[in-house]
Amino acid sequence: MSTHGGRPATLQLGGGHLAAGLEARLLGLAEGDEATFELAPADAFGERSPQLVQALSRDAFDASADLDSDYAPGDVVEFNRPDGGRLAGVLKQRDEQRVLVDFNHPLAGMPVRFSVRVIGVL
């Protein structure tokens, strides 16, 4: 994905919204600076975790997901959390009894290359 040539991404450093490895590479860049760097999975979106692949009962899935959608394997599904927030996962499999959902970030376990151009610092 690239925002070069389009609407730029706006980032806030120091708020815990970005991976520490990414923040470390961005800190100190000034307006007009350009940089390209690759982050290992642990420094970007983390390693894949088998514990984040969850089997849900079909009843639990239906109670939380948007019933108006016809989900298929590979679709991103948003679930209601008990605190009112939302949680997204990728549907892996489903049948009449259960649904398998991967809650890992889609880029977890992959090295990520960033190419940045700082257009402004607030």
C-alpha positions as a Markdown table, in Angstrom:
| # | Residue | x | y | z |
|---|---|---|---|---|
| 1 | Met | 0.0 | 0.0 | 0.0 |
| 2 | Ser | 1.3 | 3.5 | -0.8 |
| 3 | Thr | 0.1 | 7.0 | 0.0 |
| 4 | His | 2.8 | 8.5 | -2.1 |
| 5 | Gly | 1.0 | 10.7 | -4.7 |
| 6 | Gly | -2.2 | 10.5 | -2.7 |
| 7 | Arg | -3.5 | 11.7 | 0.6 |
| 8 | Pro | -0.7 | 11.4 | 3.1 |
| 9 | Ala | -0.9 | 9.4 | 6.2 |
| 10 | Thr | -0.9 | 11.3 | 9.5 |
| 11 | Leu | 1.0 | 9.7 | 12.4 |
| 12 | Gln | 1.3 | 10.7 | 16.0 |
| 13 | Leu | 4.5 | 9.5 | 17.7 |
| 14 | Gly | 4.9 | 8.7 | 21.3 |
| 15 | Gly | 1.2 | 7.7 | 21.9 |
| 16 | Gly | 1.7 | 4.0 | 21.7 |
| 17 | His | -0.3 | 3.8 | 18.4 |
| 18 | Leu | 2.7 | 2.5 | 16.4 |
| 19 | Ala | 5.0 | -0.4 | 16.8 |
| 20 | Ala | 8.1 | 0.7 | 18.8 |
| 21 | Gly | 10.4 | -0.4 | 16.0 |
| 22 | Leu | 8.6 | 1.8 | 13.5 |
| 23 | Glu | 8.6 | 4.8 | 15.9 |
| 24 | Ala | 12.3 | 4.4 | 16.5 |
| 25 | Arg | 13.0 | 4.7 | 12.8 |
| 26 | Leu | 10.7 | 7.8 | 12.4 |
| 27 | Leu | 12.0 | 9.7 | 15.4 |
| 28 | Gly | 14.4 | 12.4 | 14.5 |
| 29 | Leu | 13.2 | 12.7 | 10.8 |
| 30 | Ala | 12.6 | 16.3 | 9.8 |
| 31 | Glu | 10.4 | 18.0 | 7.3 |
| 32 | Gly | 11.6 | 17.0 | 3.8 |
| 33 | Asp | 13.5 | 13.9 | 4.9 |
| 34 | Glu | 13.0 | 10.7 | 3.0 |
| 35 | Ala | 13.9 | 7.2 | 4.3 |
| 36 | Thr | 13.4 | 3.6 | 3.3 |
| 37 | Phe | 13.8 | 0.8 | 5.8 |
| 38 | Glu | 12.7 | -2.8 | 6.4 |
| 39 | Leu | 11.4 | -4.0 | 9.8 |
| 40 | Ala | 11.5 | -7.6 | 11.0 |
| 41 | Pro | 8.1 | -9.0 | 11.9 |
| 42 | Ala | 8.8 | -8.5 | 15.7 |
| 43 | Asp | 9.5 | -4.8 | 15.1 |
| 44 | Ala | 6.5 | -4.3 | 12.8 |
| 45 | Phe | 3.2 | -6.1 | 13.3 |
| 46 | Gly | 4.6 | -8.9 | 15.5 |
| 47 | Glu | 5.0 | -12.6 | 15.0 |
| 48 | Arg | 2.0 | -14.8 | 14.1 |
| 49 | Ser | 0.4 | -16.3 | 17.2 |
| 50 | Pro | -1.4 | -19.6 | 17.0 |
| 51 | Gln | -3.4 | -18.6 | 20.1 |
| 52 | Leu | -5.1 | -15.8 | 18.0 |
| 53 | Val | -6.7 | -18.3 | 15.7 |
| 54 | Gln | -9.9 | -19.0 | 17.5 |
| 55 | Ala | -12.7 | -21.5 | 16.9 |
| 56 | Leu | -16.1 | -20.0 | 17.8 |
| 57 | Ser | -19.4 | -21.7 | 18.0 |
| 58 | Arg | -21.7 | -20.8 | 15.2 |
| 59 | Asp | -24.1 | -19.3 | 17.8 |
| 60 | Ala | -21.4 | -17.1 | 19.2 |
| 61 | Phe | -20.4 | -16.0 | 15.7 |
| 62 | Asp | -23.9 | -15.2 | 14.7 |
| 63 | Ala | -24.5 | -13.2 | 17.9 |
| 64 | Ser | -21.5 | -10.9 | 17.4 |
| 65 | Ala | -21.1 | -10.6 | 13.6 |
| 66 | Asp | -23.2 | -8.7 | 11.1 |
| 67 | Leu | -25.9 | -11.1 | 10.1 |
| 68 | Asp | -26.7 | -9.2 | 6.9 |
| 69 | Ser | -23.3 | -10.1 | 5.4 |
| 70 | Asp | -22.6 | -13.3 | 3.5 |
| 71 | Tyr | -19.1 | -14.1 | 4.9 |
| 72 | Ala | -16.7 | -16.3 | 3.0 |
| 73 | Pro | -13.2 | -17.5 | 3.9 |
| 74 | Gly | -10.8 | -14.7 | 3.6 |
| 75 | Asp | -13.3 | -12.0 | 4.5 |
| 76 | Val | -12.5 | -9.6 | 7.4 |
| 77 | Val | -15.3 | -9.8 | 10.0 |
| 78 | Glu | -15.8 | -7.3 | 12.8 |
| 79 | Phe | -17.0 | -8.5 | 16.1 |
| 80 | Asn | -18.6 | -6.6 | 19.0 |
| 81 | Arg | -16.5 | -6.6 | 22.1 |
| 82 | Pro | -18.1 | -6.7 | 25.6 |
| 83 | Asp | -16.7 | -3.2 | 26.3 |
| 84 | Gly | -18.5 | -1.8 | 23.2 |
| 85 | Gly | -15.5 | -1.7 | 21.0 |
| 86 | Arg | -14.9 | -3.7 | 17.8 |
| 87 | Leu | -12.4 | -6.4 | 17.0 |
| 88 | Ala | -11.6 | -7.6 | 13.5 |
| 89 | Gly | -10.5 | -11.1 | 12.4 |
| 90 | Val | -10.1 | -13.0 | 9.1 |
| 91 | Leu | -12.7 | -15.8 | 8.6 |
| 92 | Lys | -10.7 | -19.0 | 7.8 |
| 93 | Gln | -13.4 | -21.7 | 7.8 |
| 94 | Arg | -17.1 | -22.0 | 8.7 |
| 95 | Asp | -19.6 | -24.8 | 8.8 |
| 96 | Glu | -23.0 | -25.3 | 10.6 |
| 97 | Gln | -21.4 | -25.8 | 14.0 |
| 98 | Arg | -18.3 | -23.6 | 14.2 |
| 99 | Val | -16.3 | -20.8 | 12.7 |
| 100 | Leu | -12.5 | -20.4 | 12.6 |
| 101 | Val | -11.3 | -16.8 | 12.8 |
| 102 | Asp | -7.7 | -15.5 | 12.7 |
| 103 | Phe | -7.3 | -12.4 | 14.9 |
| 104 | Asn | -3.6 | -11.9 | 14.0 |
| 105 | His | -2.9 | -8.7 | 12.1 |
| 106 | Pro | -2.8 | -9.6 | 8.3 |
| 107 | Leu | 0.9 | -8.5 | 8.2 |
| 108 | Ala | 1.9 | -10.4 | 11.3 |
| 109 | Gly | 4.9 | -12.6 | 10.8 |
| 110 | Met | 6.1 | -10.7 | 7.7 |
| 111 | Pro | 8.9 | -8.3 | 7.2 |
| 112 | Val | 7.6 | -4.9 | 6.2 |
| 113 | Arg | 9.3 | -2.2 | 4.1 |
| 114 | Phe | 8.5 | 1.4 | 4.7 |
| 115 | Ser | 9.3 | 4.3 | 2.4 |
| 116 | Val | 8.6 | 7.6 | 4.0 |
| 117 | Arg | 8.8 | 11.3 | 3.0 |
| 118 | Val | 8.1 | 13.7 | 5.8 |
| 119 | Ile | 6.0 | 16.5 | 4.5 |
| 120 | Gly | 5.4 | 18.3 | 7.8 |
| 121 | Val | 6.0 | 18.0 | 11.5 |
| 122 | Leu | 3.5 | 19.5 | 14.0 |
